[in-house]
């Protein structure tokens, strides 16, 4: 593909991936499916059936559904979408919920049976909502990622029937387009006016929730604890601010974030540390934007071979992306950024995802630490090389290896995590 076409595709990918979301994206996706099904049914349902993959269960189990007054769980998420959701807002489906609607939500949950089961699909991301009222029925299915509506039915008539794979995650076509070398070249050369709005919005929203998290009272307060325990060096602030954003987000903070690869935590991790370092260095706004291009697209690149949900903590990829963006801020080129990414992946790959909850903030701090250490190793002439564990010579080969580890090797790990979270069932 010629350079101009490739860069247009990179800009498209960036705009596709960096979109706003309210709260943890898995319960929001469940609410979105519920809102879509309610619209198709055309009236309030008398019965609700929700079938979701194990990864959806583990990512909804312990987090507060935003704009629901502290309510948790799959039943609350789907009911909120049905009663209060605006499906046209997609991942901000619950952003307009009123107190009056919350009162109706309680009545709905008390009077309408909501049957929740585990989907039999091997796809890690699967949501199926079936509603019934009298003789009327509606079905909505979202598979693969948070807004990928693959089937809609009304009274048995198929209204949407989009192609999809029910198999476990596989790399998408983006995997063939994204390379670290081309990402760095794109970041240096793209016209910033094409990407300034989306990156500026990421900076504004993600830093706002980070600051809110540091005000205290959210989650396990990992961000605050990092600052009080280890001081205000830029190294520690980069970790603390990113963790604080997750502190707030996992505990029901109703501020929106700009996600990356379907995850708000990944969007925070890929952006906030880079912004903290840029502010400390006093670089120009344009330099910061170009560094964010590196961090965001490296994160997308690393996540693309893994899939939307797996047993592999997505913060690992975003922490490596943040390290790459910070390396760029300090004048690093392709070689330096590639070594930073490899080092970071060698340090933290294998950190598990055991669902969305307060400890995600601590995992984010660990992922950012790995990215920073990977960058610092490179600055001091140290690196992990092919043959060091899962590291294979060449950054793209190492990325492929980590993708296979996460996507294939950790499949049974995912099942065991689910069993443990469900009490050993």
N, C-alpha and C positions, 0 to 999 in steps of 0.2 A: 504494500500500500504506500502510495506517495505521501510525503511528509504532510502536506496541507490537509489531505483527507484523514490521515491518522490524528492530527491535532484536532480536527473537527470532532472526531469520534471521542477523543479524550475529554473535550469540553462537554460533549453530550453525556458521557459517563459521569462526569463530575456533577452535572446538574441533576441527573437521574438519582444519584446516590445521596447527595447532600440536600435532604428535604426536612421540613420541620415535623416533629412528633411531640405528643404530649404524654409524658410518663413512659414507663417500660413498654416497649413496642409490642411484646407478645399479648398482654391483656388488651392493648389497644387494637391489635389485629382481630382478636376475638370480638371486641365490641363493634368493630367495623363490619365484620361478617354478620353480626346480629342486626345491626342497623340496615344493612342491605336486604337481609331476609325480611325484616319487618316492612320495608318499603314494598317489596314484591308481594307480600301477603295482603297488604292493603288494609289491615285492621289489627287490633290487638290479638296476639296469639293466646290460645288456651292451653297449649302444650309446647314445650321447647325440648329439643334433643340436640345435644352438643357432643360431637365426637372429635377428639384432637389427638395429635401424636404425643408421644411421651415427652419430647422436648418442649412442647407447648405447656404440658402439665407442669413440668419442673420450673419453667420460667414464669408461670402465673401463680404458682402455689403460695409464695411468700411475700409478694409485693402488693402494695396498695394500688388499687385502680384509681387513677387521678380523676378529680372532679366527682368523686362518689362519697365524699365525707369519711374517708378512711376505710371503706369496704374493701375486702380482699377476695381473691379466688375466682375460679372460672365462672361460677354461677353469677356472681356480681358483675363480672366483665361482660358476659353475653347479655344479661338483663339490662345493664346500663345502656348498651348499644340499642337494644330493642325499644326501651322506654324513652331514652334521652338523646340518642345519637343522631347526628346529622351525617349521613353517608357521603355527602358531597365534600365533606372536609377530610375524608380518608383518615390519615393517622392523627388528625386533630378532631376526630369524630366526637369527642366528649367535651371539646373546649367551650361550648356554649351552654353547658348544663346549669339549670337554675335550682334554687332551693325548693321550689314547688315541684319540679320534676323529681328531685331526690325523694320527696315524700311519696310520690307515685311509685318510685322504684321500690321502696320498702313494701308497699301494698302489693306490687306485682310479685316480688319474691315470696311473700307470704301466701299468695293465692294461686300462683301458676307453677305447676311442677316443672323443674328444670333437671332433666336427666343428663348426666355427664358420663361419658365413657371414653376409653382409649381407642383411637382409630386403628384399624388393622393395616393401614398403609405403611410400607417401609420408609416412606419419605419422612425425614425428620421434621418437616414443617407442613402440617396438614390440619386444617380447621374445616369442619362441616357443621353447619347450623341448619336444622330442620324445624320449621314452625308449622303449627296446625291450629285452625279455628273453624269449628264445624266441619264442613266438607272441603274447605280451602286449605291448601298446603303450599309451602314455599321452601326451597332449598338453596343455600349458597355454600360454595366450597372455595376456599383459598388454599393454594398449595405452592410450595417452593419458596415464596417470600411474602412479605407482609401485605401487599396489596395486589397479589397475583390471583385475581378472581378467574377460576377456570370453569366453573359451572354455576348456572342459575336456572332454577326451575320454578314454574308456577302451575299448580294443579297438574303436574306431570308433564306439562309442555316445557321443552328445553328452550330457554331464551339465550343462554350463553353456553357455548361448548368449546372452550379454547384448548389447544393442544398443551399437554404437560406430561412430565415424567413422574410416575409414582414411585420410581426407584430411589434409593439413597442418593445423596448429593453427588453431582458430577460437575466438573469445571464448565463454566459457560463459555460462549464465544469470546467474551472479553479476555479470557486467559491467553488467547493467541495474539491479542493486540497489545496488552500491557507488558512492558519490560521496564526494569529499573533504568536502563540506559535511555530509553525513549522518554520516560517520565521526567528525568532530569533535563533532557534537551527541551522538552515541552515547557517545563517550568521556567527555563531561562528565556524562551523565545516567544511564548504566546502573548497576544495582545491582551493585557490585563482587563481592558474594558469588557471583554467577553465573559469574564469570570468574577469581576469585582462584586457585583450584587450578591451572588451566592456565598462568596467567602466573607464578605462584610457581615452578612446576616449570621453566618456561623460564629464569627468573632463576638458579635453582640450578644446573641442568645446563650452561647455556651459559657462565656465568661460571666454572664448574669447569674446563671444557676450555680456556678462555682462560688461566686461571692455569697450567694444565699446559703449555700452549704456551710460556708465558714462562719456564718452568723451563729451557728450552733443549733442544737436541738433536733438535728436530722440524723436518723439512722444511728450507726455506731460512732459517728463524729470522727471518722478517720482523718479527714483533712485537718480539723482542729488539733487532734492529738499529734499529728506529724509536726505541725508548727510549734506547738508547746514543748514537744520532746526534743526536736532536732534543730530548732532555730529557723532563721529566715534567709538562709542562703538561696540563691536562685535554683540550685539543684533541688533543694527540699521544697521550695515553693512550687516548682513545676509539678512535683508529685502531689503535694497537698491540695493545690487548687483543682487538679483533675479528680482526685479522690473525693473532694468536697462536692463537686458536681454530682457524682454518683451517690454520695450520702443523701443529698436532697432528692434526687430523682427516684431512688429505690424506696423512699419513704413517703411518696405521694405528693411531692412538691408539684405545683400546677404550672410552673414555668415551662415553656416549650424548649426543646433543644433541636439542634441540627444533627441528624443522625449520619452515620457512615455505614454502608453495607447492612442496612436494616436495623442498626443498633444505636441507641442514644449513648450508651456507655462507650462504645467505640468512637462515636463522633466527638465526645468530650475528650477522650484519651488522645485522639489524633490531632486535636486542635489546641487545647488549653495549654499544655506544656510548651508548645512552639510559641504561643502568644506571650507567655510569661517570660521566656528567654528573649524574645524580640524586644519586649518592653525594657528588660534589663540592659540589653545591648544598645538601645536607642536607635535601632535601624529604621529606615524609612518604611512607610506603609506599603510601598510597592515591594520592597524586599520581603516583608512579612507575608504578603499575599503569595509571592512565588514560593516561599518556604511551605506555606499551607498547601499549595498545589502538590508539592513533593510528599508531604506527610499524608494527605488524604488519598492520593492516588496509589502510593505504596501500600497503604492500608487496604484499599480496594483490591489491589493486586494480590496481596497475601491472603485475603479472605476469600477470593474468588474460587480458588481451588479447594477450599474447605467446605463451603456451603453455608447457608444462612444460620443453621443451628447444628451443633455437634457437641461431643464431650470435651472439645478443645476450647479453652477460654478465648473468646474473640479479642479480649483486651491485649493478649500477647501480640497479635498482629498490629493492633493500633499503637501499642507501645513502641514496637519496632518502627512504625511509620513516624511516630513523634521523634524518635532518635534520628531518623533520616532527615526530617525537616529541620531539626536543630543543627545537624551537621551542615546543611545547606546554608543556614544563617551565618555560620562561621566560615563560609567560603568553600565548603567541601564540594567537589565535583563528583562525577559518576563513580570513580574508584573508591573514594572515601565513603560515599553514601552506601555503595554496595557492601563494603566491609562492615559498616555500621549495622546494616540489616542482618547480615550473616551472623555477626557476633551476638546481636540481640536475640535472634532465633535460637542460637545455640544455648543461650543462658536460660531461657524461660519456656521453651516449647515443651508441652506436656502438662502445663497447668490446666486442671480440669474445670469444666463448667458444671456446677451443681445447682444451676438455676439462678434466677434473678432474686437478689436479696441484699441485705446490708453489707455482707462481706465482699460484694463486688467492688466496693470502694477500696478495700485493702488489696484486692487483686490488681486493680488499676494502678495503685501505687507501686506494686511489684513490677508490673509491666513497664511502667515509665522508667523505673530504676534500671531495668534490663536495657531499655533503649539508650538511656544516658550512659550506662557503663559500656555498652557496645560502641558508642561514639567516642567515649574517653579512651578506650583501648586503642581505637584507630589513631587518635591524635598522638598517642605515645608509641606508635609503631608496633602495637601488639594486635594479633588477630587469631581467630580459630580458623583452621585450614581443613581442606578435604581429608577425610579419614578420622577427624575428631568427632566421634559419635555419629550423629545423623548429618553432620556437615559434609557436603559434597562440593568438589571444586566448582566454583562459579555460582554467583548469586542466584541465577535462575534455576540451577540444578538443586540448590539447597531449598529454595521455595517449593519446588516440585516435591522434594522429599518430605518436607513438613506438611504439605497438603495431603500427601498419601497417608502419613502418620495420623493426621487428624481425621481424615475422611474415612479411611479403611481400617487402619490399625486400632482406632479407639472406638469402633462400633460396639463391641461387647462391653467396653468400659462404660459407654453411654447407658446400656441396658442395666448394668450393675448399679450405676449411680441412681437410676430411676427406681430400682428395687429398694435401695437403701432409703431413698427419700420417702418412699411409700410405706416405710416401716418393715422392710424385708419381705414384702409380698412377692 
